[in-house]
């Protein structure tokens, strides 16, 4: 399992996988989200990380930004595959 999702519930993991598939279906949405994250203040970044991790945090701003950039440049099919893998791992 992704160590950044270690504190997630199964419902949160499913939601993350659903979001990944939505982004894979709309590459422009991925680019816009990454751009938005790149321009966030440290306070906004911390708030977003806390919401994403259910208040647990766990990632530095740089790691979070880097992940956003990676997802924005990822091929849609690869993003779909990762979403499917997340679902499989969370069900085991």
Secondary structure, DSSP 8 states (H G I E B T S, - for coil): --GGGTT--HHHHHHHHHHHHHHHH-HHHHHHHHHHHHT--HHHHHHHHHHHTTT---S-HHHHHHHHHHHHHS-HHHHHHHHHHHHHHHH-
